[in-house]
Amino acid sequence: MGFIAGCQDVSPAPSLDAPTEDRFAWISAGEITVRAGDRTVGPIVGGFQQAGNVFWTASGTYAGAVSIDADGLGSVVAIDARSGDLRRIPCGCSRVEPIGDDRVAYVDGRNQGRTLDLAGAAEPVAFDLKLPADARATQIMAAAGETVLVRTVLPSADDGSGDDTIFLVGPDGPAREVHRHASIVGSRAVGGHDADGRPVFLISQPADDGICPDEHAWILRTGHGLARLDLTIGPGSTSMGDSWWDREGRLNSILSTVVCEGPDSAPPTWWRWADGNWTQVENRPVTAVRLLTSGDRAEIAPEDDIPVLFRRHGDARSQIATEVLAVAAPPAQPRSLVRATGQPLSEIPSGR
C-alpha cells in the first residue's frame, strides 16, 4: 500500500464569487430541505435515508443528494439555491461527489465513471478514471477539486468478498493505489484542501475484533504517502463521526470513545487535528457541525436521543428540524486560494 508522488491537481480553484448569505441543506427521514438566506426550499421527498450524502457544489449554487427508489435505482436530486428550481436526474449511482464549480462525479450501475454539469444540459458525460484493467470501480468516495478517491474491487469479487482497493485519480497521469483492505463497506473518505490550497483527504477504516470496536485513520496529501492519524483522545477506543476540512486546511471531526470493559464512554464532541495533536473545540455533545458564512453554525445535537438540527449564534441556538441524518454547507474556500500576489492557486505549480 503506497502513494506515488507526482499526481497534481491543476483544476480550477473554487469560485471566488461564493454566496455571501448563509446556505445549508439537511436530510431527515427521507426528505431533503435547503435553506438559503431567508428562503427555504422543501422538504422534498425521496429515498435519501439509504444514501445520505447531502452535497453542495463548489460554487455554493446547487445542493442535493442521491435518492434511491424502491427498485434500488439512484437519481441525483439537485436544488438551485438561488431560484429553488429542482432537477431529478437518473444516475444509477449511490453516491456523488462535487468536482469543479457545478459538476458532480459518480460511478454508474455499469461501473463507469460519469460527470454531470448541474448548471448545463444535465446529460452525463464519461469520466475516465484511468484505473488498471483489473480494477472495477464501485464508487467515488471523496473529491477535492478535480482529484477524486475511487473505491474499486477486482472483477471476480461480485459477491462482495474481495479486497476494497482505493485509487487516487487526478487530472493528469494514471490512477494510483493508495489503500487496500478486506472490507468493501468499511472505509470512508472526506476530501478538502490543506492550508496551501492543495487536495487533502481523510481515509478512515473501522475495525472490530469481536471484542471491542476500533478505528484506524490516515491523512493523504498530494505528493505524499498515507500518514497514520493517531486517534487517541482518552481511555478506550475512539470512533470518528462527521469529519470535514475547514478554510484553514485543518481536519475537524466528531470523536467519541468507548471503554469496552467499563461504563466510562465519552459522548461525541467536536475535535480538531493540528500540529500532530487533537484539541477539543467544544465539550458539548454534537454529531455534526457546519460553519456558515455569517459565522453562525448549523449543528446536529442529540436531544433525548433524537438528532435535532440547530442554528447556533454564539451561545444562543434555534431549532431547525428533528430526526436529521446529515447536514451540509457550501465547501469552505481556503484562505490561501489567492495569494498575496493575486495569482490563483490553479496557476501555481503544485509540486513542492
C-alpha positions as CSV (number, residue, x, y, z in Angstrom):
1,M,0.0,0.0,0.0
2,G,1.6,3.3,-1.0
3,F,1.2,6.5,-2.9
4,I,3.5,7.6,-5.8
5,A,4.3,11.3,-5.7
6,G,3.5,13.5,-8.6
7,C,-0.3,13.5,-9.1
8,Q,-1.1,17.2,-9.3
9,D,-4.4,18.9,-9.2
10,V,-4.3,21.7,-11.7
11,S,-8.1,22.0,-11.9
12,P,-9.8,25.4,-11.5
13,A,-9.9,26.5,-7.8
14,P,-13.3,27.0,-6.1
15,S,-15.2,30.1,-7.4
16,L,-14.2,33.4,-5.8
17,D,-17.8,34.5,-6.2
18,A,-19.1,32.5,-3.3
19,P,-22.5,33.4,-1.9
20,T,-22.5,35.8,1.0
21,E,-25.7,34.6,2.5
22,D,-25.8,31.6,4.8
23,R,-26.7,28.4,3.0
24,F,-27.1,24.9,4.3
25,A,-29.1,21.7,3.5
26,W,-30.2,18.7,5.5
27,I,-31.7,15.3,5.2
28,S,-34.3,14.0,7.6
29,A,-36.5,10.9,7.4
30,G,-36.5,10.6,3.6
31,E,-36.6,14.3,2.9
32,I,-34.1,17.0,1.8
33,T,-34.5,20.7,2.6
34,V,-32.4,23.7,1.6
35,R,-32.1,27.0,3.4
36,A,-30.6,30.0,1.6
37,G,-30.7,33.2,3.5
38,D,-34.3,33.7,4.5
39,R,-35.6,31.3,1.8
40,T,-36.4,27.6,2.4
41,V,-36.9,25.0,-0.4
42,G,-38.6,21.8,0.6
43,P,-38.9,19.4,2.2
44,I,-38.6,17.4,-0.9
45,V,-39.4,13.7,-0.5
46,G,-37.1,11.0,-1.8
47,G,-35.2,7.8,-0.8
48,F,-32.5,9.8,0.9
49,Q,-32.3,7.7,4.0
50,Q,-30.4,4.9,2.2
51,A,-27.8,7.2,0.6
52,G,-27.4,10.3,2.8
53,N,-24.5,12.1,1.2
54,V,-26.0,15.5,1.0
55,F,-23.7,17.8,-1.0
56,W,-23.1,21.4,-2.2
57,T,-21.3,22.2,-5.4
58,A,-18.1,24.3,-5.1
59,S,-19.9,27.5,-6.3
60,G,-22.4,27.2,-3.5
61,T,-25.2,27.3,-6.1
62,Y,-26.6,23.7,-6.0
63,A,-27.4,21.4,-3.1
64,G,-28.6,17.9,-3.4
65,A,-28.3,14.2,-2.6
66,V,-28.8,10.8,-4.3
67,S,-32.3,9.4,-3.9
68,I,-32.8,5.6,-4.2
69,D,-36.2,4.4,-5.3
70,A,-38.0,1.2,-4.4
71,D,-36.3,-0.6,-7.2
72,G,-32.8,0.4,-5.9
73,L,-32.2,2.9,-8.8
74,G,-30.4,6.1,-7.9
75,S,-31.2,9.7,-9.1
76,V,-29.4,12.9,-8.4
77,V,-31.8,15.4,-6.8
78,A,-30.3,18.9,-7.3
79,I,-31.7,22.1,-6.0
80,D,-30.8,25.6,-7.2
81,A,-30.4,27.7,-4.0
82,R,-31.0,30.9,-5.9
83,S,-34.2,30.0,-7.7
84,G,-35.5,26.9,-5.9
85,D,-35.6,25.0,-9.2
86,L,-35.5,21.2,-8.7
87,R,-34.0,18.6,-11.0
88,R,-34.1,14.8,-10.7
89,I,-31.5,13.2,-13.0
90,P,-31.2,9.4,-13.2
91,C,-27.7,8.3,-12.5
92,G,-27.7,4.6,-11.5
93,C,-25.4,5.6,-8.6
94,S,-25.5,5.5,-4.8
95,R,-23.2,8.5,-4.2
96,V,-22.0,11.6,-6.0
97,E,-19.1,14.0,-5.2
98,P,-18.9,17.6,-6.3
99,I,-16.0,18.5,-8.6
100,G,-15.3,21.8,-10.4
101,D,-17.8,24.7,-9.9
102,D,-21.2,23.0,-10.5
103,R,-20.4,19.4,-11.6
104,V,-20.7,16.2,-9.7
105,A,-18.9,12.9,-10.4
106,Y,-20.1,9.3,-9.7
107,V,-19.8,5.7,-10.8
108,D,-23.0,4.4,-12.5
109,G,-24.6,1.0,-12.4
110,R,-22.2,-0.3,-15.1
111,N,-19.2,0.6,-13.1
112,Q,-18.4,3.6,-15.4
113,G,-17.2,7.0,-14.3
114,R,-19.6,9.9,-15.1
115,T,-19.8,13.6,-14.5
116,L,-22.9,15.7,-14.5
117,D,-23.0,19.5,-15.0
118,L,-25.9,20.7,-12.9
119,A,-25.7,24.2,-14.5
120,G,-25.8,22.7,-18.0
121,A,-27.8,20.3,-20.0
122,A,-27.7,17.6,-17.2
123,E,-26.6,14.9,-19.6
124,P,-24.0,12.6,-18.1
125,V,-20.5,12.7,-19.6
126,A,-17.9,9.9,-19.5
127,F,-15.3,10.4,-16.8
128,D,-12.1,8.5,-17.4
129,L,-11.0,7.1,-14.1
130,K,-7.7,5.8,-15.5
131,L,-7.9,2.6,-13.5
132,P,-5.8,-0.5,-14.1
133,A,-7.5,-3.1,-16.3
134,D,-8.2,-5.5,-13.5
135,A,-9.9,-2.9,-11.2
136,R,-13.7,-2.4,-11.3
137,A,-14.9,1.0,-10.0
138,T,-17.8,0.8,-7.5
139,Q,-17.9,4.3,-6.0
140,I,-16.3,7.8,-6.0
141,M,-15.7,8.1,-2.2
142,A,-14.5,11.7,-1.9
143,A,-13.3,14.6,-4.0
144,A,-11.1,17.7,-3.6
145,G,-11.2,20.0,-6.7
146,E,-11.0,17.5,-9.6
147,T,-8.9,15.0,-7.7
148,V,-11.0,12.0,-6.5
149,L,-10.7,8.9,-4.5
150,V,-12.3,5.8,-6.2
151,R,-13.3,2.6,-4.5
152,T,-12.7,-0.5,-6.6
153,V,-12.9,-4.3,-6.4
154,L,-11.4,-7.0,-8.6
155,P,-13.8,-8.2,-11.4
156,S,-14.0,-11.6,-9.6
157,A,-15.4,-10.0,-6.4
158,D,-19.0,-10.0,-7.4
159,D,-20.1,-11.5,-4.1
160,G,-18.5,-8.5,-2.2
161,S,-15.8,-10.6,-0.6
162,G,-12.8,-9.1,-2.5
163,D,-10.4,-6.5,-1.3
164,D,-11.6,-2.9,-1.1
165,T,-8.9,-1.0,-3.0
166,I,-8.9,2.8,-3.2
167,F,-7.2,4.7,-6.0
168,L,-6.3,8.4,-6.2
169,V,-7.3,9.8,-9.6
170,G,-6.0,13.3,-10.5
171,P,-6.4,15.4,-13.6
172,D,-3.1,14.1,-15.0
173,G,-1.4,10.7,-15.1
174,P,-2.8,7.3,-14.2
175,A,-4.7,6.3,-11.1
176,R,-2.5,5.4,-8.1
177,E,-3.4,2.9,-5.5
178,V,-3.3,4.4,-2.0
179,H,-5.1,2.0,0.3
180,R,-6.4,-1.6,0.4
181,H,-8.2,-3.7,3.0
182,A,-10.6,-6.6,3.1
183,S,-13.9,-4.9,3.9
184,I,-15.7,-3.3,0.9
185,V,-18.1,-1.3,3.0
186,G,-15.8,-0.4,5.9
187,S,-13.7,2.5,4.6
188,R,-14.8,6.1,4.4
189,A,-13.1,9.2,3.0
190,V,-13.5,13.0,3.1
191,G,-11.8,15.4,0.7
192,G,-10.8,19.0,1.3
193,H,-7.8,21.4,0.8
194,D,-4.8,22.0,3.0
195,A,-3.5,25.4,4.1
196,D,-1.8,25.8,0.8
197,G,-5.0,25.0,-1.2
198,R,-3.8,21.6,-2.3
199,P,-6.1,18.5,-2.2
200,V,-6.0,16.5,1.0
201,F,-8.1,13.5,2.1
202,L,-9.0,11.7,5.3
203,I,-9.4,7.9,4.9
204,S,-10.8,6.0,7.9
205,Q,-11.4,2.3,8.4
206,P,-13.5,0.8,11.2
207,A,-12.2,-2.4,12.7
208,D,-13.9,-4.9,15.1
209,D,-12.1,-7.9,16.6
210,G,-15.3,-9.2,18.1
211,I,-14.3,-7.8,21.5
212,C,-14.1,-4.1,21.1
213,P,-14.7,-1.8,18.1
214,D,-11.8,0.3,16.9
215,E,-11.0,2.6,14.0
216,H,-7.9,3.5,12.0
217,A,-7.4,6.6,10.0
218,W,-4.9,8.2,7.6
219,I,-4.3,11.6,6.0
220,L,-3.4,11.6,2.3
221,R,-1.8,14.8,0.9
222,T,-1.0,15.4,-2.7
223,G,2.5,14.2,-3.5
224,H,2.9,12.3,-0.2
225,G,2.1,8.9,1.2
226,L,-0.5,8.0,3.7
227,A,0.2,9.4,7.2
228,R,-1.3,7.4,10.1
229,L,-3.6,9.6,12.2
230,D,-3.4,9.0,16.0
231,L,-7.0,8.6,17.3
232,T,-6.1,8.6,20.9
233,I,-8.1,11.2,22.9
234,G,-8.6,9.3,26.1
235,P,-9.0,5.8,27.6
236,G,-10.8,3.3,25.4
237,S,-11.3,3.1,21.6
238,T,-12.0,6.2,19.6
239,S,-14.7,6.4,16.8
240,M,-14.8,9.0,14.1
241,G,-18.1,10.5,13.1
242,D,-18.8,13.6,10.9
243,S,-15.5,15.0,9.6
244,W,-14.6,18.0,7.4
245,W,-11.7,20.3,6.4
246,D,-12.1,23.9,7.4
247,R,-10.8,27.0,5.4
248,E,-7.6,26.9,7.4
249,G,-6.9,23.5,6.0
250,R,-7.4,21.8,9.3
251,L,-9.2,18.5,9.9
252,N,-12.2,18.6,12.1
253,S,-14.0,15.6,13.4
254,I,-16.7,14.4,15.8
255,L,-15.0,11.9,18.0
256,S,-16.3,9.6,20.7
257,T,-14.8,6.9,22.9
258,V,-15.9,3.5,24.0
259,V,-14.5,1.8,27.0
260,C,-15.3,-1.8,26.3
261,E,-14.8,-3.1,29.9
262,G,-16.4,-0.2,31.7
263,P,-19.1,2.5,31.7
264,D,-16.8,5.5,31.2
265,S,-17.6,6.1,27.5
266,A,-17.4,9.7,26.2
267,P,-20.2,11.2,24.0
268,P,-19.4,12.6,20.6
269,T,-17.8,16.0,20.7
270,W,-16.1,18.4,18.3
271,W,-12.3,18.0,17.9
272,R,-9.6,19.5,15.6
273,W,-6.4,17.9,14.4
274,A,-3.5,20.4,14.1
275,D,0.3,20.1,14.6
276,G,0.1,16.4,15.2
277,N,-2.5,16.6,18.1
278,W,-6.2,16.5,18.7
279,T,-7.7,19.5,20.6
280,Q,-11.3,19.6,21.8
281,V,-13.0,22.6,20.3
282,E,-16.1,22.3,22.5
283,N,-17.2,19.9,25.2
284,R,-20.8,19.7,24.2
285,P,-22.4,16.6,22.6
286,V,-22.8,17.1,18.8
287,T,-22.9,14.7,15.9
288,A,-22.3,17.2,13.0
289,V,-21.2,20.8,12.6
290,R,-21.0,23.1,9.6
291,L,-19.7,26.7,9.7
292,L,-21.8,29.2,7.8
293,T,-20.8,32.4,6.0
294,S,-22.0,34.7,8.8
295,G,-20.0,32.9,11.4
296,D,-23.1,31.0,12.7
297,R,-23.1,27.2,12.8
298,A,-25.5,24.6,11.7
299,E,-25.1,21.6,14.1
300,I,-26.9,18.4,14.9
301,A,-27.1,17.6,18.6
302,P,-28.9,14.8,20.4
303,E,-32.0,15.8,22.4
304,D,-33.5,12.8,24.3
305,D,-31.7,10.5,21.8
306,I,-33.3,12.4,18.9
307,P,-30.9,14.1,16.4
308,V,-32.0,17.7,16.2
309,L,-30.6,20.4,13.8
310,F,-29.9,23.7,15.4
311,R,-28.6,27.0,14.1
312,R,-26.2,28.4,16.7
313,H,-25.2,32.0,17.1
314,G,-22.7,32.3,19.9
315,D,-24.3,30.7,23.0
316,A,-27.8,31.0,21.6
317,R,-29.4,28.4,19.3
318,S,-32.7,27.9,17.5
319,Q,-34.2,24.6,16.4
320,I,-34.5,24.0,12.7
321,A,-35.6,20.3,12.3
322,T,-35.7,17.0,14.1
323,E,-34.7,13.4,13.1
324,V,-31.9,14.9,11.0
325,L,-29.5,12.4,9.4
326,A,-27.0,14.8,7.8
327,V,-26.3,18.5,7.2
328,A,-24.0,20.2,4.7
329,A,-22.9,23.8,3.7
330,P,-21.1,25.0,0.7
331,P,-17.4,23.9,0.9
332,A,-15.0,26.1,2.8
333,Q,-13.0,28.4,0.5
334,P,-9.3,28.1,1.5
335,R,-7.8,31.3,2.8
336,S,-4.8,30.7,0.5
337,L,-7.0,30.5,-2.6
338,V,-5.5,33.7,-3.9
339,R,-2.0,34.5,-2.6
340,A,-0.7,38.0,-1.8
341,T,0.3,38.4,-5.4
342,G,-3.3,37.8,-6.6
343,Q,-2.3,34.7,-8.5
344,P,-4.9,31.9,-8.3
345,L,-3.5,28.6,-6.9
346,S,-4.6,26.8,-10.1
347,E,-1.9,28.7,-11.9
348,I,0.8,27.9,-9.4
349,P,2.7,24.6,-9.8
350,S,1.6,22.2,-7.0
351,G,4.8,20.3,-6.7
352,R,7.0,21.1,-3.7
